[in-house]
């Protein structure tokens, strides 16, 4: 900490006026308005910190992002946003690993490991116990070895189950369900061994497996004798993801929207992390998963819902009012992947999404129109295309949700151009038929393959 030991006046010095975004009350007693100023030293310090940050991100991206994730680990929205940034930067973020993770986010090569402290129900005492044992005797080779080496008062049953379900023991055994089934048996076995060690009594089977007359002959002695439950199949991928979300707060080993990310770019949906930057009174689209649904009954008895949206970049709150709920209520179900349309609503410094329409990702379709590059710029061609599209927007164009994509060129020279929102159609099959009749090459295609 710096300590001021003296001061002196330097007279009038140049300063930088950084301005203000809105009206302020910097009014002096004589009626003059004071500018929002920083002196040179203050501005220089900020500039230097900015340079340092940019240098670290450019030259040590993995270490920088690991530190950024750790410093924001208490803010779930920021962590999710930074994980999305990691993916965009080509940095993979892996679930915690019992043999490699440290307390916090851990850089490793060109990837980042979740820290053990990120796992719910695993306290710092349990983590310190695991790390001490790992440093002293090396990595754990099995669940039995882990339970035998650590203090089961510090690393209790709840913590061990959380580590299994979060994927921290996948390198030991990828069948998480099997490990959960084995856990109670192995804990009882390990506690029995611990009691034997306390009174200096070895287990006969341990002595035989260790090849000597003392259980200390081999550190791994007797692990093969640990009991196992009957073989069971592993959890399905959706159940694994649900457990990861519950224990880590995020989908890590995979994400329900990851497979949609690339094909969805052509539709230009917004990212939830940028929701606060979007303009009012403009219809927007987003590809999301419903992280939570709270049904609401109005005073008139109408059904509506308050929902929690999530995508690869963050989360946001949304509302489905009764009129919209009547049309799309069957889709408003937790863990459902949807493409939604609606507008931003700002109230009391809160930003939320008002959902007007929604469609399951699996049902989202596009109309692809092939255009010859020589004719794509032809005004008459454009006029014919526009007329065909507008004649297929239905009675109310605002409910036309199917985007039209122009495919210009052939083979490797193709460019995909998404036409504006005013050129969406209502029925993709009817639109394709009309386009074909007008001598355009067109087809309807799903966003994702079945």
C-alpha positions as CSV (number, residue, x, y, z in Angstrom):
1,X,0.0,0.0,0.0
2,X,1.3,3.4,-0.9
3,X,1.7,6.1,1.8
4,X,1.5,9.8,1.0
5,X,4.3,11.5,3.0
6,X,4.1,15.0,1.4
7,X,2.3,17.1,-1.1
8,X,2.8,20.3,-3.0
9,X,0.8,22.4,-5.5
10,X,1.9,22.0,-9.2
11,X,-0.4,24.8,-10.4
12,X,-2.8,24.2,-13.3
13,X,-2.2,20.9,-15.1
14,X,-3.8,19.5,-18.3
15,X,-6.5,16.9,-17.7
16,X,-8.6,14.6,-19.9
17,X,-12.3,15.1,-20.0
18,X,-13.9,11.6,-20.5
19,X,-17.4,13.0,-20.8
20,X,-20.6,11.5,-19.4
21,X,-23.3,9.3,-21.0
22,X,-26.3,11.1,-19.5
23,X,-27.3,14.2,-17.5
24,X,-25.4,14.6,-14.2
25,X,-25.6,16.8,-11.1
26,X,-22.0,18.0,-11.1
27,X,-23.3,21.6,-10.4
28,X,-21.0,23.9,-8.5
29,X,-22.1,26.5,-6.0
30,X,-21.6,29.3,-8.5
31,X,-23.8,27.6,-11.1
32,X,-21.0,26.3,-13.3
33,X,-21.0,22.7,-14.4
34,X,-18.0,20.6,-13.5
35,X,-16.7,18.2,-16.1
36,X,-16.1,14.5,-15.3
37,X,-12.3,14.7,-15.3
38,X,-9.3,12.5,-14.6
39,X,-5.8,13.9,-14.3
40,X,-3.0,12.6,-16.4
41,X,-1.6,10.3,-13.8
42,X,-4.9,8.6,-13.3
43,X,-5.5,8.2,-17.0
44,X,-2.0,6.9,-17.6
45,X,-2.5,4.3,-14.9
46,X,-5.7,3.0,-16.5
47,X,-4.1,3.0,-19.9
48,X,-1.1,1.0,-18.6
49,X,-3.5,-1.6,-16.9
50,X,-5.4,-1.8,-20.2
51,X,-2.1,-2.5,-22.1
52,X,-1.1,-5.2,-19.6
53,X,-4.5,-6.9,-19.8
54,X,-4.4,-6.9,-23.6
55,X,-0.9,-8.2,-23.7
56,X,-1.7,-11.1,-21.4
57,X,-4.8,-12.0,-23.3
58,X,-2.9,-11.9,-26.7
59,X,0.2,-13.8,-25.5
60,X,-1.1,-16.0,-22.7
61,X,-4.8,-16.6,-23.6
62,X,-5.3,-19.8,-21.7
63,X,-3.7,-18.5,-18.5
64,X,-5.5,-15.2,-18.8
65,X,-8.9,-16.8,-19.3
66,X,-8.3,-19.2,-16.4
67,X,-7.6,-16.3,-14.2
68,X,-10.6,-14.4,-15.5
69,X,-12.9,-17.3,-14.8
70,X,-11.5,-17.7,-11.3
71,X,-11.9,-14.0,-10.4
72,X,-15.5,-14.1,-11.6
73,X,-16.3,-17.6,-10.2
74,X,-19.0,-16.2,-7.9
75,X,-21.0,-14.7,-10.8
76,X,-22.6,-17.5,-12.8
77,X,-23.6,-15.2,-15.7
78,X,-20.1,-13.9,-16.2
79,X,-18.6,-17.4,-15.9
80,X,-20.9,-18.6,-18.6
81,X,-20.1,-15.6,-20.8
82,X,-16.3,-16.2,-20.4
83,X,-16.7,-19.9,-21.1
84,X,-18.5,-19.0,-24.4
85,X,-15.5,-16.6,-25.1
86,X,-13.1,-19.5,-24.5
87,X,-15.0,-21.6,-27.0
88,X,-14.8,-18.8,-29.5
89,X,-11.1,-18.5,-28.9
90,X,-10.5,-22.2,-29.5
91,X,-9.9,-22.9,-25.8
92,X,-11.7,-26.0,-24.5
93,X,-13.1,-25.9,-21.0
94,X,-13.2,-29.4,-19.4
95,X,-15.0,-30.7,-16.3
96,X,-13.0,-31.0,-13.1
97,X,-10.5,-33.9,-12.9
98,X,-9.7,-35.6,-9.6
99,X,-6.1,-36.1,-10.7
100,X,-5.4,-32.8,-12.5
101,X,-7.6,-30.0,-11.2
102,X,-6.5,-27.6,-8.5
103,X,-8.7,-25.5,-6.3
104,X,-9.5,-22.9,-9.0
105,X,-9.7,-23.0,-12.8
106,X,-6.6,-24.6,-14.0
107,X,-4.8,-23.9,-17.3
108,X,-3.4,-27.0,-18.9
109,X,-1.9,-26.8,-22.4
110,X,-4.4,-25.3,-24.7
111,X,-7.4,-26.0,-22.4
112,X,-8.8,-25.1,-19.0
113,X,-9.9,-27.5,-16.3
114,X,-12.7,-26.6,-13.9
115,X,-11.4,-26.2,-10.4
116,X,-12.5,-28.6,-7.7
117,X,-14.0,-25.7,-5.8
118,X,-16.5,-25.2,-8.6
119,X,-18.2,-28.5,-7.6
120,X,-21.1,-28.0,-5.2
121,X,-21.1,-29.9,-1.9
122,X,-17.3,-30.2,-2.1
123,X,-15.8,-27.9,0.6
124,X,-12.3,-26.5,0.8
125,X,-11.3,-29.0,3.6
126,X,-12.2,-31.9,1.2
127,X,-10.2,-30.3,-1.6
128,X,-7.2,-29.7,0.5
129,X,-7.3,-33.3,1.7
130,X,-7.5,-34.6,-1.9
131,X,-4.6,-32.3,-3.1
132,X,-2.4,-33.3,-0.2
133,X,-2.8,-37.0,-0.8
134,X,-2.3,-36.5,-4.6
135,X,0.9,-34.6,-4.1
136,X,2.3,-37.1,-1.6
137,X,1.3,-40.4,-3.2
138,X,0.5,-39.6,-6.8
139,X,-2.7,-39.8,-8.8
140,X,-5.7,-42.0,-7.8
141,X,-6.2,-45.1,-9.9
142,X,-9.6,-46.2,-8.7
143,X,-12.5,-45.2,-6.5
144,X,-11.3,-47.7,-3.9
145,X,-7.9,-46.1,-3.8
146,X,-9.4,-42.6,-3.5
147,X,-11.7,-43.7,-0.6
148,X,-8.8,-45.5,1.1
149,X,-6.3,-42.7,0.9
150,X,-8.4,-39.7,1.9
151,X,-9.9,-38.9,5.3
152,X,-13.6,-39.8,4.8
153,X,-14.6,-37.4,7.5
154,X,-13.2,-34.6,5.4
155,X,-14.2,-36.0,2.0
156,X,-17.6,-37.4,2.9
157,X,-20.1,-39.5,0.9
158,X,-21.9,-36.3,-0.4
159,X,-18.7,-34.8,-1.7
160,X,-17.6,-38.0,-3.4
161,X,-21.0,-38.4,-5.1
162,X,-20.8,-34.8,-6.3
163,X,-17.3,-35.4,-7.7
164,X,-18.5,-38.5,-9.6
165,X,-21.6,-36.9,-11.0
166,X,-19.7,-33.7,-12.1
167,X,-17.3,-35.9,-14.2
168,X,-14.3,-35.5,-11.9
169,X,-13.7,-39.2,-11.8
170,X,-14.3,-39.9,-15.5
171,X,-10.6,-40.6,-16.1
172,X,-10.8,-43.4,-13.5
173,X,-14.0,-44.8,-14.8
174,X,-16.3,-43.1,-17.3
175,X,-19.3,-45.0,-16.1
176,X,-20.7,-42.6,-13.6
177,X,-23.7,-44.7,-12.7
178,X,-21.5,-47.6,-11.9
179,X,-19.3,-45.5,-9.6
180,X,-22.4,-44.2,-7.8
181,X,-23.7,-47.7,-7.3
182,X,-20.2,-48.8,-6.0
183,X,-19.8,-45.8,-3.7
184,X,-21.6,-47.0,-0.5
185,X,-19.9,-50.4,-0.7
186,X,-16.5,-48.9,-1.2
187,X,-16.9,-46.4,1.6
188,X,-17.8,-49.1,4.1
189,X,-14.9,-51.1,2.9
190,X,-12.5,-48.2,3.2
191,X,-13.7,-47.3,6.7
192,X,-13.1,-50.9,7.8
193,X,-9.5,-50.7,6.5
194,X,-9.0,-47.4,8.3
195,X,-10.1,-49.0,11.6
196,X,-7.8,-51.9,11.0
197,X,-4.9,-49.6,10.5
198,X,-5.7,-47.7,13.7
199,X,-5.4,-50.8,15.8
200,X,-2.4,-52.1,13.8
201,X,-4.4,-55.1,12.3
202,X,-4.1,-55.9,8.6
203,X,-6.7,-57.7,6.5
204,X,-5.7,-61.2,5.5
205,X,-6.7,-60.6,1.9
206,X,-4.6,-57.3,1.8
207,X,-1.5,-59.2,3.1
208,X,-2.0,-61.9,0.4
209,X,-2.5,-59.3,-2.4
210,X,0.5,-57.3,-1.1
211,X,2.8,-60.3,-1.1
212,X,3.9,-59.8,2.4
213,X,2.9,-60.1,6.0
214,X,2.1,-56.4,6.5
215,X,-0.6,-54.2,4.8
216,X,2.1,-51.6,4.4
217,X,4.1,-53.8,2.0
218,X,2.5,-52.1,-1.0
219,X,0.5,-48.9,-1.1
220,X,-1.9,-50.4,-3.6
221,X,-2.3,-53.6,-1.5
222,X,-5.9,-54.8,-1.4
223,X,-7.5,-52.3,-3.7
224,X,-8.5,-55.2,-6.0
225,X,-10.5,-56.7,-3.1
226,X,-12.8,-53.7,-2.8
227,X,-16.4,-54.7,-3.3
228,X,-18.3,-53.7,-6.5
229,X,-22.0,-53.5,-7.2
230,X,-23.6,-55.4,-10.1
231,X,-22.8,-54.0,-13.5
232,X,-25.1,-51.2,-14.6
233,X,-25.3,-49.1,-17.8
234,X,-24.1,-45.5,-17.6
235,X,-26.5,-42.5,-17.4
236,X,-27.7,-41.3,-20.8
237,X,-26.0,-38.1,-22.1
238,X,-29.0,-35.8,-21.2
239,X,-29.0,-37.1,-17.6
240,X,-25.2,-36.5,-17.4
241,X,-25.7,-33.0,-18.6
242,X,-28.5,-32.3,-16.2
243,X,-26.3,-33.5,-13.3
244,X,-23.4,-31.4,-14.4
245,X,-25.7,-28.4,-14.6
246,X,-27.0,-29.1,-11.1
247,X,-23.5,-29.5,-9.5
248,X,-21.4,-27.0,-11.5
249,X,-24.0,-24.6,-12.6
250,X,-23.1,-25.1,-16.3
251,X,-23.1,-27.7,-19.0
252,X,-19.4,-28.5,-19.5
253,X,-18.7,-31.9,-21.2
254,X,-21.3,-30.9,-23.8
255,X,-24.2,-28.4,-24.2
256,X,-27.6,-29.1,-25.7
257,X,-27.2,-26.1,-28.0
258,X,-23.6,-26.9,-29.2
259,X,-24.8,-29.0,-32.2
260,X,-27.0,-26.1,-33.3
261,X,-24.3,-23.4,-33.0
262,X,-22.8,-23.5,-36.4
263,X,-25.9,-24.1,-38.6
264,X,-27.8,-21.4,-36.6
265,X,-25.3,-18.6,-37.5
266,X,-27.0,-18.1,-40.8
267,X,-30.2,-17.1,-39.0
268,X,-28.2,-14.5,-37.0
269,X,-30.0,-15.0,-33.7
270,X,-28.9,-12.7,-30.8
271,X,-26.8,-13.9,-27.9
272,X,-28.4,-13.6,-24.5
273,X,-25.2,-11.9,-23.1
274,X,-25.9,-9.0,-25.5
275,X,-29.6,-8.7,-24.7
276,X,-29.2,-5.4,-22.9
277,X,-27.6,-3.9,-26.0
278,X,-30.6,-4.7,-28.3
279,X,-33.0,-1.9,-29.4
280,X,-36.6,-1.7,-28.2
281,X,-39.6,-2.4,-30.3
282,X,-37.7,-4.6,-32.8
283,X,-38.5,-8.2,-33.3
284,X,-35.5,-10.4,-32.3
285,X,-34.8,-14.1,-32.5
286,X,-32.7,-16.3,-30.2
287,X,-31.9,-20.0,-30.0
288,X,-32.2,-21.0,-26.4
289,X,-32.9,-23.8,-23.9
290,X,-35.5,-23.3,-21.2
291,X,-33.5,-23.6,-18.0
292,X,-36.6,-23.0,-15.8
293,X,-40.3,-22.5,-16.2
294,X,-42.6,-20.9,-13.6
295,X,-46.3,-21.2,-14.6
296,X,-48.5,-18.3,-13.6
297,X,-52.3,-17.9,-13.5
298,X,-53.6,-14.4,-13.9
299,X,-56.5,-12.9,-12.0
300,X,-58.7,-13.5,-15.1
301,X,-57.7,-17.2,-14.9
302,X,-55.4,-17.0,-18.0
303,X,-52.2,-19.0,-18.2
304,X,-48.8,-17.4,-18.7
305,X,-45.2,-18.2,-17.7
306,X,-42.1,-16.6,-16.4
307,X,-39.1,-18.5,-17.8
308,X,-35.3,-18.6,-17.5
309,X,-33.6,-18.6,-20.9
310,X,-30.1,-20.0,-21.5
311,X,-27.8,-20.1,-24.4
312,X,-24.0,-20.7,-24.9
313,X,-23.3,-17.1,-23.7
314,X,-25.5,-16.6,-20.7
315,X,-28.9,-16.4,-19.2
316,X,-31.9,-14.1,-19.2
317,X,-35.4,-13.8,-17.8
318,X,-38.4,-13.9,-20.2
319,X,-42.1,-13.7,-20.0
320,X,-44.8,-15.4,-22.1
321,X,-48.0,-13.5,-21.8
322,X,-51.4,-15.2,-22.0
323,X,-52.1,-14.4,-25.7
324,X,-48.8,-15.9,-26.7
325,X,-49.0,-18.8,-24.2
326,X,-52.3,-19.9,-25.7
327,X,-50.5,-20.5,-29.0
328,X,-47.1,-21.8,-27.8
329,X,-47.8,-23.1,-24.3
330,X,-47.2,-26.7,-25.4
331,X,-43.5,-25.8,-26.1
332,X,-42.9,-24.0,-22.8
333,X,-41.4,-26.9,-20.9
334,X,-38.1,-27.0,-18.9
335,X,-35.0,-28.2,-20.8
336,X,-36.8,-27.7,-24.2
337,X,-34.6,-26.3,-27.0
338,X,-36.4,-23.5,-28.8
339,X,-36.1,-20.8,-31.4
340,X,-37.9,-17.8,-30.0
341,X,-39.1,-14.5,-31.3
342,X,-39.9,-11.4,-29.3
343,X,-38.9,-8.0,-28.1
344,X,-36.7,-6.5,-25.3
345,X,-38.5,-5.0,-22.4
346,X,-36.8,-2.6,-19.9
347,X,-38.4,-1.9,-16.5
348,X,-36.7,-0.7,-13.3
349,X,-33.2,-1.2,-14.8
350,X,-34.1,-4.8,-15.6
351,X,-33.9,-6.2,-19.1
352,X,-36.1,-9.1,-20.0
353,X,-37.3,-10.8,-23.2
354,X,-41.0,-10.8,-24.1
355,X,-41.7,-14.0,-26.1
356,X,-44.2,-13.6,-28.8
357,X,-43.6,-16.9,-30.6
358,X,-41.6,-20.1,-30.2
359,X,-40.8,-23.3,-32.2
360,X,-38.8,-26.4,-31.2
361,X,-35.3,-26.4,-32.8
362,X,-36.1,-29.7,-34.5
363,X,-39.0,-28.0,-36.4
364,X,-37.2,-24.9,-37.5
365,X,-37.0,-24.8,-41.3
366,X,-35.5,-22.5,-43.9
367,X,-36.3,-21.8,-47.6
368,X,-33.1,-21.9,-49.7
369,X,-33.2,-20.1,-53.0
370,X,-30.4,-20.7,-55.5
371,X,-29.5,-17.6,-57.6
372,X,-27.1,-17.3,-60.5
373,X,-24.4,-14.8,-59.6
374,X,-24.9,-13.1,-63.0
375,X,-28.6,-12.6,-62.3
376,X,-28.5,-11.9,-58.5
377,X,-27.9,-8.2,-59.1
378,X,-30.6,-7.9,-61.7
379,X,-33.4,-5.5,-60.6
380,X,-36.1,-7.4,-62.4
381,X,-35.0,-10.7,-60.9
382,X,-35.0,-9.2,-57.4
383,X,-38.5,-7.7,-58.0
384,X,-39.9,-11.1,-59.0
385,X,-38.3,-12.8,-56.0
386,X,-39.7,-10.2,-53.7
387,X,-43.2,-10.5,-55.1
388,X,-43.2,-14.3,-54.7
389,X,-42.0,-14.1,-51.2
390,X,-44.5,-11.5,-50.1
391,X,-47.3,-13.4,-51.6
392,X,-46.4,-16.3,-49.2
393,X,-46.4,-14.3,-45.9
394,X,-49.9,-15.2,-44.9
395,X,-52.6,-12.8,-43.7
396,X,-50.3,-11.1,-41.1
397,X,-46.6,-10.9,-42.1
398,X,-45.5,-10.4,-38.5
399,X,-46.3,-14.1,-37.9
400,X,-44.2,-15.2,-40.9
401,X,-41.2,-16.8,-39.2
402,X,-39.5,-19.0,-41.8
403,X,-36.4,-17.3,-43.1
404,X,-35.4,-17.2,-46.7
405,X,-31.7,-17.8,-47.6
406,X,-30.3,-16.8,-51.0
407,X,-27.6,-19.2,-52.2
408,X,-25.5,-17.3,-54.7
409,X,-22.9,-19.2,-56.8
410,X,-22.1,-22.9,-57.1
411,X,-19.8,-25.5,-55.3
412,X,-17.0,-23.9,-53.3
413,X,-17.9,-20.4,-54.5
414,X,-21.3,-20.3,-52.8
415,X,-22.3,-17.5,-50.6
416,X,-25.3,-17.6,-48.2
417,X,-27.2,-14.4,-47.8
418,X,-30.1,-14.3,-45.3
419,X,-32.8,-12.0,-46.6
420,X,-34.2,-9.4,-44.1
421,X,-37.0,-10.1,-41.6
422,X,-39.5,-8.5,-43.9
423,X,-39.0,-11.4,-46.4
424,X,-39.9,-14.3,-44.1
425,X,-42.6,-16.7,-45.2
426,X,-45.3,-18.5,-43.3
427,X,-45.5,-22.0,-45.0
428,X,-42.1,-23.2,-46.3
429,X,-43.6,-25.9,-48.6
430,X,-46.1,-23.5,-50.2
431,X,-43.3,-20.9,-50.6
432,X,-41.0,-23.4,-52.3
433,X,-43.8,-24.5,-54.7
434,X,-44.5,-20.8,-55.6
435,X,-40.8,-20.1,-56.2
436,X,-40.4,-23.2,-58.4
437,X,-43.4,-22.1,-60.5
438,X,-41.7,-18.7,-60.9
439,X,-38.6,-20.5,-62.3
440,X,-36.5,-20.2,-59.1
441,X,-34.6,-23.2,-57.8
442,X,-35.7,-23.6,-54.2
443,X,-36.1,-26.1,-51.4
444,X,-37.1,-26.2,-47.8
445,X,-34.5,-27.5,-45.4
446,X,-34.4,-28.1,-41.6
447,X,-32.0,-26.1,-39.4
448,X,-30.6,-29.3,-38.0
449,X,-30.6,-32.8,-39.5
450,X,-32.8,-35.4,-37.8
